[in-house]
């Protein structure tokens, strides 16, 4: 569990530091990333483009993790056709709203 929590912290720190270098060690190349309000980014390259674009227009000043809720998920979700896999169990993080600054 400690390793997964460290990976989450690395992800949050990536946003705070505007540093995408750790993202490839966190996410699978076939990632499907869904934001809390609906948008989805399919594939690591798309995720990286979103991360870099977002960080050219905004800045995360603070992103505090309050609690970790860790649970396993299916390796191949319905409709996936088995073409990708999940590196780690699903990780849900309860957080304080991130402090943002727009450039």
Steps between C-alpha positions, in 0.01 A plus 500: 500500500785742575631463143160588351471803728846614390392470136197716571721759668732493197201566276381794712855637518519479120215751482639729768847501339374498138724196445375223273814284531346255751171451318628219277597301811154549650269439204469215250546599131133400442364707790140624492501796740164646601478833676244536780272716284504273195776565242700192401853473363583174321861391475807634675593737216158667523529522879843661467373757246214592737741530796742722308224716349325547835827602665570768238177676604476422870696416813417264784621678814394238754332159483450338839418130533263439790429125469589204279235249392666208323311221326572248226333531160452260209805458278287541187191714559184428294540604136878502522558198270809411701729746322630671813560425862512680832838523675361554849168466680269797472592788723241749619629800689285727710661838476455859589423711196827587332608861524536624145643807338439594138784651302 
